[in-house]
Amino acid sequence: MIKENVIARLKVIVKRALCKFGYPPDMKKLATKTVLKQAEMIASELV
């Protein structure tokens, strides 16, 4: 199980990357949620 502080850190990293590459502000929340869901799926396959 992923700890909450790791999830929070990933959110910050994803949001910064989206800003860096000019992602539309109104779509950042959905994109962040999608990336975190993908990361959870990958992490579950590695265990």
C-alpha angles and dihedrals in degrees: 000000000000116000119238094241090057090051091049091050091050090051090055092048093049094047092050091050091050091051092047093055096043100252112177110266094226092058099046095092093054093043092050091050091049094049092049091050090051091049090052091051092050092046092051090053091053094056 
